[in-house]
């Protein structure tokens, strides 16, 4: 999976600020889809420093889980645990309706290993990416292990 510029939320003066997704629409879509499935939205968290994603906690399909949306790109994921430094990604095939509005990332995609090589001439991150220099500095500092840790992060 190719990581687009700005996905982490970091940028420098050379690069423009990353785009933003519509959080209000996301909240409405989640409420509608979860309620239609007989579930309930328990909590809605907007991205706030240092978190770069929306987090909607829900109970549906006899499961307690989180629906995550990157603040800058329409990349959506599900997780059973969302804590500082720990996100346990899961698949929730029952909510396939999100695919019409968002890129729903699978556990396989999110757990894809990051290949870091600080001595490479091509750059520290060997995975396909368009990350800007500020983002690559963050990757070098935080040393994430998986793609999902870049897309959904608590970096400061």
N, C-alpha and C positions, 0 to 999 in steps of 0.2 A: 504494500500500500504506500502510495506516495504522499508524504506530508507536505501540505501547502504552506506557503509563507504566512506567518501570523497565527497559526493554529494554537500556539502556546500563549498568545497574548502579549508577547514581548516584541519590541521593535526598537530601532534606533533612528537617529535623525536622517540617515540616508534612505530609510524605508518609510513608507506611509503607514499610518496606523491601520491595523487589520480591520476587516469589515465586522459588523455585528449582526447577530440573528435577532429576530423579533421575539423577545421573551414573553410579551403579553400573549401573542399568538400561541406560543408553545404551552403556556399555562392553560389557555382555553382548550387547545387540542387534547392535552393530557386529561383534563377534567372530563371532557366529552367522551373520549375513548374508554377511560377507566370506569366512568359511571355507566356507560352502555354495557360494559362487560360485567356489571354487578359489583364492581369494586369501589374503593373509596380513596380519595386523595387525603393523605394524612398531614403532609407538610410540603411547603414550597419554599425553596431557598434560591435566591438570586445570586449570581456570581458576585463575590466580594473578596477583596484582598485577603489572602493570596489565592483564592479559588477561581479558576478560569471556566467554570461551567455552572449551568443551572442544575439543580438537584430536586426532583419531586419524589417524595417518599409515598408509596402507595401500598394498599392491600388489595389484591385481586387474584382470582384463580387459586384461592387458598394459599397464597404466597405473600410474603412481606418483602418488597424490593424497592429499588430506586430506579427512576428514569433520569438519565443524564443527557444534557445537551451542551455541546461546546458553545461557548459564548460568541465565537467568531465565525464558525462554519456550521452548517446544518448536519453535524455528525452526532448521532444519537446512540446511546448504549444503555444497557440494563446492568444493575449490580445488586448483589445481595448484601454487601457491606460497603459503606462509604465513610471512611475515616481519614484523617490527616495521614498521608503516607501509605494508606492501604485501601485499595478498591478491588473488590472481588467481582469481576465481570461474569455475567450469566447471559444465557439466551432466553428470551421470552417469546416463543413463536406465536403465542396467542394474540400478540399485539402487532401483527404484521401490517395493520392499517397505517402505521407510522411511515411505512415505506413510500407512501405517496407524497409526503412532505419532507422527509429527512433521509439521509443515508444512514440506515440502521447497521451498525457495525456488529459483527459476530464475535463471539469469544475467540475464535481462531484468529481473526484479524487483530483484535485488541491485544492478544497475548503473543503476537509475533515478536520475536526477540529483536532488540536493537543491537546493531553491530557498531561498537564504538572503537575507534582506533586513533588515539591522539597523535600518532606519529605519521599518519598518512598524508600524502601531498594533496589528495582529493578532499580532505577535511575530516574532522573527528567522527562524523556520522556517515557510515557506509550505506545505510538504507537509502532508498530513493527519496529525495526531498527537495523542496524549494525553500527551506528555512533560511531566515535572514541571519546576519552575523550575531545579533543580540540573542536570538533563539539558540544558535549553536553554542554560544557562551554558556547559556543556562543548561543545555544538555551536557556540556563538559563538566559543569559544576555539580549538577544533581545526579548525573550518571544513571538515568532511568534504564530499566532492564527490558521494558516492553513498549510497543507502540502506544498502547492505551495510557501509559504513564506520561506520554508527551501530550496527547490529545486532551486528557483530563488530569490536570495537575494542580498542586498546591504550592507552586514555586513563588518565592518572593524576591 
